[in-house]
Amino acid sequence: MGRIVFGMMLSLDGYIAGPNGITDLPEPEPELHWYFNSLVKRTAVSLYGRRMYETMKVWQDLDSQPDVSEVLADFARAWRAVPKVVVSTTLTEVGPNARLVRDDVEAAVRKLKADTQGEIAVSGAVLAGSLSKLGLIDEYQLFFRPVVVGGGTPFFELGTQLNLKPLGWEELPQGTRLLRYGRED
């Protein structure tokens, strides 16, 4: 059975995107990016909401662009290799190595979890909020960046109530601190 993990970079005040969007957070420099590359490489399946999937599609062929650094090309290759499940009621198709879930998200995610060996990485605040309410997320990974953005999209959807237990923490490059939490069952 797979484990569903929701992990994203966020500001010290708890936002995964500031008022102007995700660009309000500092971009990872190579050393931190290599860490994220290794996370993608150990992911069995990526589970996306529509907006995050559309944001991430840039990685589909980024490694073929001129003057792309090795760390970015490596991430693009890793991203492309991971099977993707995209949850959307508005998309009619998704790209290579991806399949679309349009309805009965809970049943589809429960089946995905039952059929997957390894880590299922969920991306997208709205989707993660829905899965949190259903008790389907096993681990939360909060990558705190040393910046305050003052508003935007929160890591936890407003109104979310969870009892969590600490699973550990790591100091990462660029002053980033990873805090890991699991559900209290």
C-alpha positions in Angstrom: 0.0 0.0 0.0 1.3 3.4 -0.9 1.8 6.4 1.4 0.4 9.8 0.4 2.7 12.7 1.2 1.9 16.4 0.8 5.0 18.5 0.8 5.7 22.0 -0.5 7.9 25.0 0.1 6.3 27.6 2.2 7.1 30.9 3.8 7.6 31.3 7.5 4.1 32.7 7.8 2.6 29.5 6.2 2.0 30.4 2.5 2.9 28.2 -0.5 2.3 31.1 -2.8 2.3 34.8 -1.9 -0.2 37.4 -3.1 1.6 37.5 -6.4 1.8 33.8 -6.8 4.4 31.2 -6.3 7.1 33.6 -7.5 7.0 35.3 -4.1 9.1 32.4 -2.7 12.8 32.3 -3.5 13.8 29.8 -6.2 15.9 26.9 -5.0 19.6 27.3 -5.8 21.3 24.1 -7.2 22.2 22.5 -3.9 18.6 22.7 -2.6 17.2 21.8 -6.1 19.3 18.6 -6.1 17.6 17.6 -2.9 14.2 18.1 -4.5 15.4 16.1 -7.5 16.1 13.2 -5.2 12.6 13.4 -3.8 11.1 13.2 -7.2 13.2 10.2 -8.1 11.9 8.2 -5.2 8.3 9.1 -5.9 6.2 6.2 -7.2 3.3 8.4 -8.4 2.6 12.1 -8.5 -1.0 13.2 -7.7 -1.8 16.6 -9.0 -4.6 19.1 -8.9 -5.3 20.9 -12.2 -3.5 24.2 -11.4 -0.4 22.6 -10.1 -0.3 20.1 -13.0 -0.5 23.0 -15.5 2.3 24.8 -13.6 4.5 21.7 -13.6 4.0 20.9 -17.3 6.9 23.2 -18.1 9.2 20.3 -17.0 7.9 18.1 -19.8 10.6 19.2 -22.3 12.7 21.7 -20.4 15.8 19.5 -20.6 15.7 19.9 -24.4 15.9 23.7 -24.2 19.3 25.4 -24.8 21.4 26.5 -21.9 19.4 24.6 -19.2 21.5 23.8 -16.2 22.2 20.1 -15.4 20.2 20.3 -12.1 17.1 21.6 -14.0 17.6 19.0 -16.8 17.9 16.3 -14.2 14.7 17.4 -12.6 12.8 17.5 -15.9 13.9 13.9 -16.7 12.9 12.7 -13.2 9.5 14.6 -13.4 8.8 13.1 -16.8 9.6 9.5 -15.6 7.1 9.6 -12.7 3.6 8.5 -13.5 1.0 11.2 -12.9 -2.6 11.2 -11.9 -4.3 14.6 -12.4 -7.6 15.4 -10.7 -9.7 17.9 -12.6 -13.3 18.4 -13.7 -12.3 21.0 -16.3 -9.4 19.3 -18.2 -10.3 16.9 -21.0 -6.9 15.5 -21.5 -3.5 15.3 -19.9 0.0 14.8 -21.3 2.3 11.8 -21.5 2.7 9.4 -18.6 -0.4 10.9 -17.0 -4.0 9.9 -16.5 -7.1 12.0 -15.7 -9.5 11.5 -12.8 -12.7 13.6 -13.3 -15.1 12.2 -10.7 -15.3 10.1 -7.5 -11.9 11.4 -6.4 -12.0 9.7 -3.0 -12.6 6.2 -4.6 -9.9 6.9 -7.2 -7.3 8.0 -4.6 -8.1 5.1 -2.3 -7.6 2.7 -5.2 -4.4 4.4 -6.2 -3.1 4.1 -2.6 -4.1 0.4 -2.4 -2.5 -0.4 -5.8 0.8 1.6 -5.3 4.0 0.5 -3.6 5.9 3.5 -2.4 5.3 7.2 -2.0 2.5 9.1 -3.7 3.3 12.8 -3.8 0.3 15.0 -3.8 0.7 18.6 -5.2 -1.8 21.4 -5.1 -3.3 23.1 -2.1 -7.0 22.5 -3.0 -6.5 18.8 -3.7 -4.4 18.4 -0.6 -7.1 20.1 1.5 -9.7 17.7 0.1 -7.6 14.7 0.8 -6.8 16.0 4.3 -10.5 16.2 5.1 -10.9 12.6 3.9 -8.0 11.4 6.1 -6.0 10.2 3.1 -2.7 12.1 3.6 -0.2 10.1 5.7 2.6 12.7 5.9 3.0 16.4 5.7 6.3 17.8 4.7 6.7 21.6 5.3 9.8 23.1 3.6 10.0 26.4 5.4 11.9 29.1 3.5 13.3 32.1 5.4 10.9 34.6 4.0 7.6 36.2 5.0 5.1 37.0 2.2 2.2 38.4 4.2 -0.6 36.5 2.5 -1.5 34.3 -0.4 -2.3 30.5 -0.6 -1.8 28.8 2.8 -0.2 25.3 3.1 -3.2 24.2 5.1 -6.6 25.1 3.7 -8.5 27.4 6.1 -10.7 25.5 8.4 -8.6 22.4 8.3 -8.2 20.7 11.7 -5.7 17.9 12.2 -4.0 16.2 15.1 -0.4 15.6 13.9 2.6 14.0 15.4 6.2 15.1 14.7 8.2 12.7 12.5 11.4 14.6 12.3 13.1 17.6 10.8 16.1 18.4 8.6 18.2 21.5 7.9 18.6 22.0 4.2 20.5 24.5 2.0 19.4 28.1 1.6 18.2 28.3 5.2 15.4 25.9 4.5 14.1 23.7 7.3 12.0 20.6 6.6 9.4 19.7 9.3 7.7 16.3 8.8 4.4 15.4 10.5 2.2 12.3 10.4 -1.5 11.8 11.2 -2.3 10.9 14.8 -4.5 7.8 14.4 
